Amino acid sequence: LAEAARTARRRSAFSEAQAHVGRARSQLASIGPGRERDALDLRLELEQGAIAMVTAGWATEAVGASFARSLELARAVGEPAAIVRALFGALGYHLVRGHADRHLELSTALLDAATEADDRSSMLVAQVELGGASFAVGRLAEAEAYYACGLDSYRSGDHDEHVERFGVDFGAFGFAWWSHLSWARGELARARAQSRRAREIAHTRNHPLTRTAADAYAAILYMMIGEPEPAAQMALSARQLSEKFGLRYYEAWSNVVVGWSAARTGNLDGLDTIQASIESLTQAGARRMLPYFLAVYADVSRGLHQPARSARALQQAQATIDDTKEQIWQPEIFRQRAIEMRDEHPLRAEALLQQGEWLAEQMKAQALAARIRSDRRPGQG
C-alpha cells in the first residue's frame, strides 16, 4: 500500500495516493511496536506530507505537522535519506508560511545533512533553498552565490530522482526562483533567460507541479518587469494546470497576475480578483511573497482611484514584513507609502524615499532602487 501510494503520487493521482495511505494506516496497528513499525510509519508519514503539500498547500498545518513528525521518526529510525526528505518538507512549510528565520535555519540543516551523506541532489536542493532564504531577507549577493553553486551541479537526468524525493524538479524550480533575484538586481536579460531555462526543463517533462511552478514564476517575472500580455499568458497556463491537478497555492498566484493584467486596462473586476487571491493565500497561511502581491494590489488600486484599498493593502504589507522578516519588499512599500503622502507631507515622503533607496542599495537590489529614483519629482534627491 505504501508503494502504491508512492506510485500514485508520482503520477499526480493524489486522491488515489491518499486512499492508499489511509488503508495502510488502518493496517499499521496490526504490527507490534519496534523498528519495523516505525520505519513503515515513517514511510507513510512522508507520503502523507508529500500529498498534502500539493493538494492542501505547503502552508497548511497538516503539512507542518506531518513533516515535523516525519523528522522525529527519521531520527529515531536513523535513516539519513528520510531525514533529508523530512527536513525538506519542514523547511518548505516554513518558507511558504513566511517564517524567514526558520526557513534559513532548516535550509542550513538540510545542507549539513546532505553534505554529511555526500548526497549531490540534496546538496543542490539545500543550496537553492538557501538562495531563496537569503533573497527573502534581502541578502542578494549571498543568494546569487547559493543559486550559482547549487544549479551548477544540475543535470537533466536528475528529474526522476527530484520528483521522487522532493516532489518537483529543482532544476526548473531553482532557475525560476533565480530569475526573480536577477530581476531585483536589475539584470533583466539574465532574468528572462533563466525563466526560459526553467520552462524548458519543466515542459520537457510531463510533471504537472514542475510545469505549473515554472509557468507561475514566469508570470510573476513578467508582472515584475511590467509586461501584462506575456504575464497573463503564463498565468493562464499555470492556472489551467492548477485547476486540473488541484494545486491551490499556484492557482492563487496565477489569479493575482490575471487580476493585475485586467486592472491595468482599467477593469475594476481585476482588483476583486487580486483581493480574492490574497484572501485565499492569507486564509491558507501562505505569506511568502504576500508583501509583494499586496504592493501590486496597492499600486493598481491607486491607479484606479481607490485610495482606501491602496492604504489598507500597504498597511497589511508592512505588518506582514514586520512579522515574517521578508525584507526584500520593504523598499517597494516605502516607495508606495511615499507616493501616497507626498502631496500632504512632502518631507516625510522624501524621507521614506531616501530610506527605501538606501535599503535597496544595501541589498544590491538595483531594480528596486531604480524604481524609487524614477518616482522622485524634479528637484528631489
BELTANOR-V914436 format. One record per backbone hydrogen bond with DSSP energy under -0.5 kcal/mol. CO is the residue of the C=O (numbers start at 1). NH is the residue of the N-H. E is the energy in kcal/mol with one decimal. If there is no record, write none. Layout:
<<CO	NH	E> <CO	NH	E>>
//
This chain:
<<1	5	-2.4> <2	6	-2.1> <3	7	-2.4> <4	8	-2.5> <5	9	-2.5> <6	10	-2.3> <7	11	-1.3> <8	13	-3.0> <9	12	-1.9> <12	14	-1.1> <13	17	-2.2> <14	18	-2.5> <15	19	-2.0> <16	20	-2.1> <17	21	-2.1> <18	22	-2.4> <19	23	-2.3> <20	24	-2.3> <21	25	-2.5> <22	26	-1.6> <23	27	-0.8> <24	27	-0.8> <24	28	-1.1> <25	29	-0.6> <27	30	-1.5> <28	31	-1.9> <34	38	-2.3> <35	39	-2.6> <36	40	-2.0> <37	41	-3.0> <38	42	-2.6> <39	43	-2.0> <40	44	-2.4> <41	45	-2.5> <42	46	-2.5> <43	47	-1.8> <44	48	-2.8> <45	49	-2.4> <46	50	-2.3> <47	51	-2.5> <48	52	-2.4> <49	53	-2.3> <50	54	-0.8> <51	54	-0.6> <51	55	-2.5> <52	56	-2.3> <52	57	-1.4> <57	60	-1.6> <60	63	-0.7> <60	64	-1.7> <61	65	-2.9> <62	66	-2.2> <63	67	-2.4> <64	68	-1.9> <65	69	-2.2> <66	70	-2.2> <67	71	-2.1> <68	72	-1.7> <69	73	-2.5> <70	74	-2.9> <71	75	-2.1> <72	76	-2.0> <73	77	-2.9> <74	78	-2.2> <74	79	-1.7> <78	80	-0.7> <79	83	-2.2> <80	84	-2.1> <81	85	-2.0> <82	86	-2.6> <83	87	-2.6> <84	88	-2.4> <85	89	-2.3> <86	90	-2.5> <87	91	-2.7> <88	92	-2.0> <89	93	-1.8> <90	94	-2.0> <91	95	-2.3> <92	96	-2.2> <93	97	-2.0> <94	98	-0.6> <94	99	-2.6> <95	98	-1.0> <96	287	-1.9> <96	288	-1.9> <98	100	-1.6> <99	103	-2.7> <100	104	-2.2> <101	105	-2.1> <102	106	-2.5> <103	107	-2.2> <104	108	-2.0> <105	109	-1.9> <106	110	-2.3> <107	111	-2.2> <108	112	-2.2> <109	113	-2.5> <110	114	-2.8> <111	115	-2.5> <112	116	-2.3> <113	117	-1.8> <114	119	-2.6> <115	118	-0.9> <118	120	-0.8> <119	123	-2.2> <120	124	-2.3> <121	125	-2.3> <122	126	-2.6> <123	127	-2.4> <124	128	-2.4> <125	129	-2.6> <126	130	-2.5> <127	131	-2.0> <128	132	-2.3> <129	133	-2.6> <130	134	-2.5> <131	135	-2.3> <132	136	-2.1> <133	137	-1.4> <134	139	-2.9> <135	138	-1.4> <136	328	-2.0> <138	140	-1.1> <139	143	-2.1> <140	144	-2.4> <141	145	-1.8> <142	146	-2.4> <143	147	-2.7> <144	148	-2.4> <145	149	-2.4> <146	150	-2.8> <147	151	-2.7> <148	152	-1.1> <150	153	-1.2> <151	154	-1.0> <155	158	-2.3> <156	159	-1.1> <158	162	-2.6> <159	163	-2.7> <160	164	-2.4> <161	165	-2.6> <162	166	-3.4> <162	167	-0.8> <162	168	-0.7> <163	167	-1.1> <168	170	-0.7> <169	173	-2.3> <170	174	-1.9> <171	175	-2.3> <172	176	-2.0> <173	177	-2.4> <174	178	-2.7> <175	179	-1.7> <176	180	-0.8> <177	180	-0.7> <177	181	-1.2> <178	182	-2.5> <179	183	-2.0> <180	184	-2.2> <181	185	-1.9> <182	187	-2.8> <183	186	-1.9> <184	367	-2.2> <184	368	-0.7> <186	188	-1.0> <187	191	-2.2> <188	192	-2.6> <189	193	-2.1> <190	194	-2.5> <191	195	-2.2> <192	196	-2.5> <193	197	-2.3> <194	198	-2.3> <195	199	-2.2> <196	200	-2.6> <197	201	-2.4> <198	202	-2.4> <199	203	-2.8> <200	204	-1.0> <201	205	-0.8> <202	205	-0.6> <202	207	-0.6> <205	207	-0.8> <206	208	-0.6> <207	211	-2.4> <208	212	-2.7> <209	213	-2.6> <210	214	-2.2> <211	215	-2.2> <212	216	-2.6> <213	217	-2.7> <214	218	-1.9> <215	219	-2.4> <216	220	-2.0> <217	221	-2.2> <218	222	-2.3> <219	223	-1.8> <220	224	-2.7> <221	225	-2.3> <222	226	-1.9> <222	227	-2.7> <226	228	-0.6> <227	231	-1.7> <228	232	-2.8> <229	233	-2.2> <230	234	-2.4> <231	235	-2.4> <232	236	-2.7> <233	237	-1.7> <234	238	-2.4> <235	239	-2.8> <236	240	-2.3> <237	241	-1.8> <238	242	-2.6> <239	243	-2.8> <240	244	-1.9> <241	245	-2.2> <242	246	-1.0> <242	247	-2.1> <246	248	-1.3> <247	251	-1.6> <248	252	-2.1> <249	253	-1.8> <250	254	-2.5> <251	255	-2.0> <252	256	-1.6> <253	257	-1.5> <254	258	-2.4> <255	259	-2.6> <256	260	-2.3> <257	261	-2.5> <258	262	-1.9> <259	263	-2.8> <260	264	-1.9> <262	265	-1.4> <262	267	-1.6> <263	266	-1.9> <266	268	-0.7> <267	270	-1.3> <267	271	-0.5> <268	271	-0.8> <268	272	-1.3> <269	273	-2.0> <270	274	-2.2> <271	275	-2.7> <272	276	-2.6> <273	277	-2.0> <274	278	-2.6> <275	279	-2.4> <276	280	-2.1> <277	281	-2.4> <278	282	-2.6> <279	283	-2.7> <280	284	-1.5> <281	286	-2.5> <282	285	-1.3> <285	287	-1.0> <287	290	-1.9> <289	293	-2.3> <290	294	-2.6> <291	295	-2.0> <292	296	-2.4> <293	297	-2.3> <294	298	-2.6> <295	299	-2.4> <296	300	-2.3> <297	301	-2.1> <298	302	-2.3> <299	303	-1.9> <300	304	-1.4> <301	306	-2.7> <302	305	-1.6> <306	310	-2.0> <307	311	-2.6> <308	312	-2.2> <309	313	-2.3> <310	314	-2.2> <311	315	-2.0> <312	316	-2.4> <313	317	-2.5> <314	318	-2.4> <315	319	-2.2> <316	320	-2.3> <317	321	-2.4> <318	322	-2.5> <319	323	-1.6> <320	324	-3.2> <321	325	-2.6> <324	100	-1.2> <325	327	-2.0> <326	329	-1.1> <327	330	-2.1> <329	333	-1.7> <330	334	-2.5> <331	335	-2.3> <332	336	-2.3> <333	337	-2.4> <334	338	-2.2> <335	339	-2.0> <336	340	-1.9> <337	341	-1.4> <338	342	-1.3> <341	345	-3.5> <345	349	-2.4> <346	350	-2.4> <347	351	-2.0> <348	352	-2.0> <349	353	-2.3> <350	354	-2.4> <351	355	-2.3> <352	356	-2.8> <353	357	-2.7> <354	358	-2.5> <355	359	-2.3> <356	360	-2.6> <357	361	-2.4> <358	362	-2.4> <359	363	-2.0> <360	364	-0.8> <360	365	-2.8> <361	364	-0.7> <363	140	-0.7> <364	366	-1.3> <365	369	-2.0> <366	370	-2.6> <367	371	-1.7> <368	372	-1.6> <369	373	-2.2> <370	374	-2.2> <371	375	-0.9> <372	375	-0.7> <373	376	-1.1> <377	380	-2.4>>
//
